[in-house]
Amino acid sequence: MLWSGWGDPAKAAELPSPVRRLLADLLGVQAPALPAATFGEVRLPAPALSPLVLSALSSAVGGEHVRLDDDARIRHTRGKSTPDLLRMRAGDGSDAPDAVVLPGSHAEVAEALRVCAEHRVAVVPFGGGTSVVGGLIAARKGFAGVVALDTARLNRLVSIDTESMVAELEPGLRAPQAEQLLAAHGFTLGHFPQSFEYATLGGYAAARSSGQASAGYGRFDDMVVGMTVATPQGTLDLGRAPKSAAGPDLRQVILGSEGAFGVITSLRLRVRPAPAVRVYEGWRFATFSAGAAALRRVAQEGPAPTVLRLSDETETMVGLARPEELGALASEPGCQVIAGYEGTAADVAYRRERTAATLSEMGGVPLGSEPGEKWAHGRYSAPYLRDSLLAAGATVETLETACFWSGVPRLYEAVRQALTASLGSPLVMCHVSHVYATGASLYFTVVTAQSDDPVGQWESAKRAVNDAIGLAGGTISHHHGVGRDHLQAYALEIGDLGVSMLRGVKERLDPAGILNPGVLIP
């Protein structure tokens, strides 16, 4: 993973001259005054861990698995939000951990947590490092240091129960690794978020991830039937049946907890047969509201496609539905829908025929397979485009929310107005990214010219948007999580009593408060 950007450095590309001119003409984007810092120019704080703590951690996981070098520390600094990347591009490594610890088993995780609790060392559980909400920045005040607990060595497929279609996998598996291991047995998770190439299974669970194929396969939290969790107070082994009436489901306490309650060391996941057929196609609707009405009907009446998403007029026009074609302005007005189907040939044919009938009846115009196949080919490329835009002098960031169908128009307008009021004349794009019978998720992308303080510029806009989402009745996050960026809004969303409940769980599982301090818990 590129230390100051996204993904494979070989895939980072400079924006073509026509796109740069378009950005200058539309938004006033100018090249940054200073070049981005090089790896060797990153400023790191002096390591704070004592020899006693380092010796104890080495005994817990093996000396070769405690890393103190600059490379490890820099690559475990923050996540991949735009403010995270802007700080790294400025050479600011002030949030770097003092050490990176790589345990290889549940027992080693538990022992590392015991050591850190004893010596008051903060622990940031670290998977793929793809957080975009400040979820990997620990508060240092009151602690003897910070370690990143990297799950990379917890990377096995432990077992597959083919009769139950349940696989046990370790949390450090990156998604492509997991899919490869499952494919050898004829299965898939079917979980393909934009972070797919680098995110880990543990991160999916800890952040309640939702993949682009959620209409067909469900969210990641729907897939978790069991888990093992190491906490400073002991081990949780949760999930002995697919569903249970034995009290509140404690799996749901850990799902979405962002490493603040414990470290997931094993996941038991529902798997599906690998699809024999995949078909993606495009549709056009005259307006965003018409497209949303069509998606609502499909979601409520079924049968559901595997992928179903709708870009608004602006996103369709500038081509962000196809990130690799940015700047190739759409020749026809309207909004693009991507519908995808995965499964057996008969199942795909049935769902495709029924969905097409509904979309046509609601005013949709079929565009054939080309738009769908282009989307599928470039579905993970948008973060690379963000890096290119940052390098060109544009601030670009994403945010997402969700609400019930009746609230979608109000939420859509509230977020757009908040961004425009905060940033002047930004380019604001949106798509419906996930659909349910009762509502949908809205995923926004905003592009504006960088100010002299681009981090402050975005943080101000994000506060305004958070307020707008709350007032419009949306949730502060559908699938990115809470992290640090959403703490205040999350507290308002769950209320004082809800905050007290969270703090009570934190106190019981992590009384020393070492796990990801400053994240999730208001």
Secondary structure by P-SEA (a helix, b strand, c coil): ccccccccccccccccaaaaaaaaacccccccccccccccccccccccccaaaaaaaaaacccccccccaaaaaaacccccaaaaaaaaaccccccccbbbbbccaaaaaaaaaaaaaabbbbbbcccccccccccccccccccbbbbbccccccccccccccccbbbbcccccaaaaaaaaaaacccccccccccccccaaaaaaacccccccccccccccccccbbbbccccccccccccccccccccccccccccccccccccccccccccccbbbbbbbbbccaaaaaaaaaaaaaccccccbbbbbcaaaaaaccccccccccccccbbbbbbbbbbccaaaaaaaaaaaaaaaaaabbbbccaaaaaaaaaacccaaaaaaaaaaabbbbbcccccccccaaaaaaaaaaaaaaaaccccccccccccccccbbbbbbbbbbcccccaaaaaaaaaaaaaaaaaaaccccccccccccccaaaaaaaacaaaaaaaaaaaaaaccccccccccccc
